[in-house]
Amino acid sequence: DGKPRALYMAGFSADDSKLAVRYANNSVRVFDVATGDLFFELTDRPVRSINPLFAYDFAFTSDGRELAVALADGGVSFHDAATGHETWRLAGPTIAALVAPSPDGTQVAVCALRSNDIEIYARPSGTLVRRLSHPSFVVHGAWRPNAPAKFATACSDFGVYVWEIGEEKPAVRLRGHRGVPTFVAWHVSGELLASTSRDFSVRLWDPGRAEQLLDAEQVYGEPCLRFSADGHRLAVGSEAKGLSLFAVLRDEPVRELMRLTPGDHFDATAGFDVSPDGRMLAVTFRKSGLRLLSLPDGKVISSRALFPLEEKGCLFVPRGDALLVSGKESGLWKFALTPGAPDPLSGQDGVRLDARTRYILQAVGGESPVAALENDGPVCTLVSVEHPEKVLDLVMTNEPESMSVSPDGQFVVTADRESEVAGKSDARIWSVSDGKLLRELGVGTNNSVRFGTTGKYLFASGGTRGAIFQVPSFTPMREFRPDEGVTSGWFLPGDEMIALKVDGGLAITRMSDGERLCVFPTSEQLGVVFTPDGGTIFLEFGEHLYAWDLRALRLELRRLGLDWPD
């Protein structure tokens, strides 16, 4: 018992000179960080948490002068952080699984294991001054820095709550987690709140506006989710090996443009695109039709109820004077745009270019624009935007997966899903002028294809391999190893960089040497589009549509010494 196993470490004291550690033998020890010497040990302090590795029943006060620890029979004892001498005791029946002294030291919050209530007690009277009642049991909680009247909680009803201590009901309920949130942490400014959940995400919130700022998926922060004292870093760690440090950027390089109803299949986005002049974003929805948003402010400037409950797609034509919209049962339509008008779609009823059903718009390209559409069956079709009577059908081996038209309108690349005939599914290059099959790329099934913005490159990946090909020879210039996990790619304007979908996110990668410059958190289902100048990337996944200002992001990274060379 002289060398028990360490279970959990509380946060450092305010001056970073002391560290409190809970051990498997029911003891709590406080160490000198500089020397490793033991200041003192408290015994007979069993863990009361759901998982003993996640012990939230001991904590330093905000000034670092005291350590508060739950008592085995109920209540909390406070101790001098250097000597261990008991300075105050909260007597009471509650056996605390969570102990949180307030920032000014005048109160302490406690919560029993699987209790729906946070109890707030005054110091030094020990009087119960407030009970924060939740609809389900509370897992974690934390005071807002320098604000003894605000307390955040993680509740097993999937909600994150922010309370004003003097109010009967929570001031804010933050919604978005799809699993039980297990830990909350305030930024030193008190303007940001981080939470982690068993949906394997870490989320950043603006509690003042009740808005989610960021959803980092496939990241888990229990039991370690803490901001650094200067607010520039967020440490994230779980039971898995390793600890991740994230830079916290405060100048709003990312904005959430819209959030849809969680789990509502028909409220999902069904296609989006940026206009060639970078001044508009078009978004189609399964339920509510079409919206145009002005950029960069993201305000809705036009809204149309089109093709309700149909799968849809939308793309601007290369000249930017029209928007193409398709509905799976309504065909392909062209809407003329009035540049500079308050509502660019005002007075436009649209012209149907192709009345066939079961086709969805996938790509458009060329000076004389050609629209490429996929079908449920083994066929794709090309429709001339200016002469819609000119139609070319491309017969494939199986149902299409994706399509892309080269910027000059000479080539179209198609990809299909796995065929019933082994080895027949692939990415294929076709001539736009006559529909002739020119080449198979040998990337295999379930593939992703996309031409670069200059027309010099093509990305293609599948079950067999992934590569970037030179155009028009279609010879591979770089191939991706299977362990790189590359499943899709989007070229940035100018084709000097490419955004690669990899395990764990979207990696911005330099074309010249393949170096990964940064990774954006994403989900498996992902939509990506850039403004024409490459200054903003729009990411659509889950119920969210985000806009990342890449210039602001790089300025923030430069301040931290993390920017990449041009």
N, C-alpha and C positions, 0 to 999 in steps of 0.2 A: 504494500500500500504506500510505500515511500515514493514511488514513481507512477502515480495513477495516470490514466489516459486523459489528455486534454479534450474537452468536448466542444467548447465554444468560447470565443473571445468577445467581450463587450468592446465598444468603441474606445479609443484612446481618451485619456483625460484631456481637458481643454488645452493644456500646454504641451501635449504629446509626450509627457515625461513618464506617465504611468500606464500600465496595461493590466486589465482585470481578466482572469481566465477561470472558467468553470471546469471542474474535473469530474471524472466518473465515480470518484469516491465521495461525492456529495460535498466537496469543498470548493471554496472560491479563494483564489490567491491573487494578490496585487504585486506586480513587479516593477522595478525601476527599468525603464526602456533602455537607458544608456548603458547600464552595467549588467542587467539581468538579475540583480540581487532581489531577494524576496522582501517586500515591505511587511506583509502580514498575511495570515490565512484565517478564513472563517470556516468552521466545520458544521456538520449536520444541516446542510442546506440542499435538500434534494430538489431535483428539477421537476417542475410541474407542467411541462409543455407536452404537446402531442408527440413530438420527437425530441428526445433528450439532446440531440445534436443542435437543436434550435432553441436555445435557452434565452428567453427575453425577460427573465425575472431578476436581472441585476443591471445596474447602469450607473455611470458617474453623473453627478449633477453638472449643469452647464458650465459652472466656474471651475470644475475639476477638483474641488476641495473635499467632496464627500463621495462615497460609494453607497448606493442604496441596494439592498438585497432582500428578497422575499424570505420570510420566516416559515419554518416547516409547519407550524400550527396556525398560521394566519398572521397577517400583518407584514410590516416591512421595517427593517432596521437600517439606520443611516450610520456611516462610519467615517471617521477622519481618513482621507485617502492616503495619508503617509503612515499613520500609526495604527490604524484599525480601531481606535477608541470609538465606542458608540456615542454618537452625538444626538440622536433622536430616534424615537420608536413610534411607529403607527400601530396601535393595537386594534385588532378587529378580527372577525371570523373569516374574512376572505383570504384564501390561500392563493396568492398571486402567481399567475403564469406570465403576466406582463407587468413590469414596473417602469414608470416613466416620470421622473421629476420634471417639473415645469421649468422653463428657461430662467425665470426670476427666483426660483427656489422656494416660492410661497405655497406651492401645491404639489401633489403627487397623484398620478393616475395609476390605478391598478385594475387588473381584470383577471378573473378566475379562469381556469381551463374550461373551454367550450361554453363560456358565459356570453349572453347577449349584451351585457352591460359593462360599460367603462365607469368606474367609480372615481370621482375626483375628491380628494381630501385636502383640507387646508393645513398648512404648517404655520405655527407649531401646535395649534389647538387640536388637530386630529379630527376635526368636524367634517362629516360628509357634506359637501357643498353642491354637488351636482352628480347626476346619474345620466349617462348617455346610453339610451336604450336603442338597440338595433333589431331588425327583423330576424336575424340569425346570429350565430355565435361569431365573436370577434377573434381574429387571428393575430393582429398586430396593431400598433398605434404609435403615433409620434406627435410631439408638440411642434408647432411652427416656431422657428428661431426668433427670439426677441419679441414674441407675441404670446403672452401667457393666456390669452383668451381664445386661441385657435388650436384645435386638435384634429388630426387626421387618423382615420381608422381603415383597416382592411377587413371586410366582412365576408363571411362565407356565402352570402347571397350574390356573389360576384361583383359587389359594389365597393367603391372607395368613397368614404364619406369625409367631409370637412365640417367640423362643428364650431360654432360660436358658443363658448362655454355658458354664457348667460341665456341662451335660447333653448326652447323645448325641443325643437326639431333641427336636424342638420341643415346648415346653410347651403350645402352643395352635395349632391350625389353624382359622382363621376362614373359614367357608364362606358363600357367598351370591352372589359375583360370577358373572356369566354370560359374562364375557369376561376377557381377560388383565388383571390388575391392574398398573398401571404406575407407581404412586407411593404412598408411605406417609408420613404425617406424624403426630408425637405432639403431643398437647396438653401445655402446659407443666406441668400437674399429673401427667402420666404415667398418668392414669386413662382417657383417651380416645385412640383411635387412628383417624385418618382414612385412607381409601384411595380411590383412583379407578381406574377400569377402562375398557377399550375396549367394555364394554357400556353406556357413556355413563351412568355413575352415580358419585356420591360417597357413600360409606357411612361412618357413625360406628360404632365398636365399643367395647364394654367388654371389654378383653382379660382382665381378672381373672375375669370370669364367662363368657368366651367367647361373648358375646352381641352380636348386631347391634342397635344402638339406632336407627339411621335409614338409610333407603335413599332418597337424593335422585336420582331418575331424570331423564334428559335434561339432566344436568349433567356436565361433563368437566373434570378438574383436572390434566391433563398438559400442560406440565411445571410448572405452578404450583399447589401445594397446601400452604399454610403457615398455621399458627396465628400470631396476633399474640403479642407477648411477654407481654401481660397475660391471654391466653387468651380474650378476649371476642370475637374475630373470627376467621373462617377465610377466607383469600383463595383464590379458585378461578379459574384461567385456563387456556386451551388455545391452540392455534394460531389459533383464531378471534379476531376482533377483540373487545376488551373484557376487563375483569376484574371479577369479581363478589366482593362482600364479604358474608359471612353472619355474623349474630350467633350466638354460641355460648351456649346457655342451659343452665345446669348443674343447675337444681333439678328435673330430670326432668319437664318438662311433657309428655313423650311416653313411652309404654311400648309395647313389642311384646307383645301379648296371646298371640299364637300364630304359629307358623311351620310351614308345610306342606312336604311333600316337593317340591323343585324339579322341575318338568317332569312331575309325576304328575297327569294330567288327573282321575283318579278320587279324588285326595286333596284336590281343591280345595273351597273353600267354595261353597255353593249357595244362599245366602240368610242374612240375619241381621237382628235387630231388637232394640230396647231396650224393656223393659216400661214401661207408662205411669207406674209409680211410680219408674222409674229404678234399680231395685235388681237387675235381671237382664238379661243379654244372652243371646239365643237364637241359635245358629248351626247350620245344617244343612250336611252334607258329602255329596258324591256317594258316597263309599265308606263312611263310618263312622256315618251317621245324624245324630243330634241331640245337641247339648250345651247345657246351661244353665250360664252363668257368673254368679257373684255380682258385684255392683258395689259399690264401686269396686275391690275387690282382684283381680278377674279369676279367682278360683278356680272350678274345675269343681264344681258342686253336683249335677248330674244328667247322665247319659249314656244314650242309648237307641240301639240298633242298629235303624234304620228304613230300609226300602226300599233295600237295598244296590244300589249302582251306578246308581241312578236320579237323574235331575235332580230337584231338590227346591226348595221354598220354605217359609219360615216367617214368621209375623206374629202378634203379640199382638193380641187383640181390644181395642177402646178401653177397656173397663172393667178390663182386666188380669187377669180371672179365668179366662182360657183362652188356649191357644196353638193356632193353626191351623198344620198342616203338610200339605204336598201332595207326592206323588210322581208322577212322570209316568206310571207304570203302576199305581199303587196308589190314586189318587184323593185326595180332600180329607178330612182328619181333624181332629177337635177333641179337644184334651187339656185337661181341667180342671186348674187349678193350686191347690195348697194354700198360701196365703200364710203365710210364717214357718216353714214346715217345712224341715228340713235338706235334703230332696229334694222340691221342690214337685211333682214328677211321680210320687212314690211311690204305688203302688197304682192308678195311672191307666192303663187299657188303651187309652183313646182311643175315640172314636165316629166312624165314617165318615159324613161328611155327603153326599158325592157320590162314586159309584163309577166315574164315567166316566174313561177313560184319556186320555192325551195332553194333559191340562190342568195348568198350573203356576200356583200362587198368586202374584198380583202386588200386590194391594192389599186393604185392608179399611177400612171406615169406617161411620159412622152410629151413632146411639143404639141402634137395633135393627140390629146389625152386618150388613153385606153384604160378602161376599167376592167379589173380582173375579179371574178366572182367564183366562189366555190359552191358545190352542190352536195346534198346528202348522199347522192350516188357517186359512182366512179367517173365524174366528169367535172371539168372546170370550163368556164366560158370567158371570152374576151369580147367586150362591147365598146365600140368607138363612141366617145362622148359627143363628138360633133356630127357623126353619121351613124346613129344607133341602129340603122338597118344592117350595118356591117357587123356580123357576129361570127366568132370562131369558137367551136367547141373543141376542147382538148380531152381526149379519151384517156383515162388513167386505169390503173389496175385495181384501185380501191378508193374508198372515201377520202377526199382531200383533207389535209391537215393545215397547210398554210400556202400562201402565194406571195410573190413580189415581182413588180415590174421594174426594169432598169430605168434610170432617169431619162435616157434618150429614147425610150420606148421600143428598142430593138428586141429585147429578150424578156421572157417571163419565166420564172422558176416556180415549180410546183413541188409540193411534198404531200405524200399520202400516208395514211395510217397502215398498220400491219395488214398485210394481205393474207387471204386464205391460201394463196400459193406461195410457198416458202421462197424467199429471196427476191420477190417481185416488187416489193415496196422500196421506194427510193426518192431522192430529189432529182428532178429532171429539168433540163433547159430546153425551152421551145422558142421558135421564131414567132414574133408577134405578127409579122406580115402575112405568113401563110399557115401558121399553126404546125409547122414541121418540127418533129422531135429532133433536137441537135445532139444531146448528150445526157447520159446518166452519171451522177456524181459518186455513187457508191457509198453513201453515208448511212443507208439502212432505214429502218422503220421509225415511225413516230417522230418525224424530223421537223426542224425549224429552219426557215430560209429567209434571207433578207439581203437585198442589194444595198451597197453603200450610197451615200448622197452624191458622190462624184461619178458613180458608175464604173469606177476602177476595180471595185472589190465586191465579193459575194460571200456572205457567211452561210454555212450550212452545217447542221449537226443532226445525228440520228443515233440509232442503236448500235451502229457499226463503228462510226468515227465522227469527229467534228473537225472542220477546217475553215480557213479563210482562203478563198480562191481569187486568182487574178482574172480580170475580165478584159478582153473577150476570149482569152485562151482557155479559161476555166481550169487552170493548173493550180494545185494547192501551193500557197506561199507559206502557210503555217498550219500545222496540225495540232490538235489538242489530245493529250494523253487521257485515257479513261479516268485516272485518279484526279484529274483537274476538275471533273464534275461539270463541265461546260454543257449547258443544254439549250441555250438560245443566245442571240446577240443582236444589238442595235448600234449602228454606226452613229457617232456624233457628227454634226455638220463639218465638212471638210475631210472626213475619214482619217484624221490623225489619231483618233482614239475610238475605241469600241467599248460599249457596255455589255459585259458578259454575265449571263445568269449562271451562277455557280452555287454550290452548297453554301448556304448561309447568307446569300444576298446577291446584289448586283454590283459587279466589280468593274470600275472604270479602268480600262487597260490601254496603255500606249501601244499603238500599232508598230512603231519602229523597233521596239525591243521586247514587247510583251510584258512590261512591268505593270503590276497592279498598283494603281495610284490611290484608290480609296474604294470602300465597299459600303453600299447603302443597304440597310435592312429591308427585306421584302418578304413575300410569301410565295408559295408555289405558283399560284395564279397571278400573273403579272402582266400589266400593260405599260409600255414605255413610249414616250415621245419627247423630242427636244424642240425648243424654239430654233428658228433658222440660224441665229447667231451663236447657238450652243450655250447661251448664258443661263438657261433654265431647263431642268429636266422635270417632266411630269411623270409620276409613278402612280399607277392605279392597282390596288390590290385589296382583297377583302372588301370592306364597305367604304374604303377611303380613297380619296384622290389628293395626292400631295404635290406641291410645287417646291422644288429645291432651287434656290438661287445659287448657282455654282460660283459666281464671282464673290458673293458675300461669304460663302462657305470657305473659299480659298483665302480671303482676307482674315477670317477667324483662325484658320489653320496656320497662316503665316505668323500671326501673333504668338502662336504656341510653338513655332518652329517645326510645324508638321506639314507645311505645304510642299508640293512636288515641283521640280524644275520644269520650265516650259520646254 
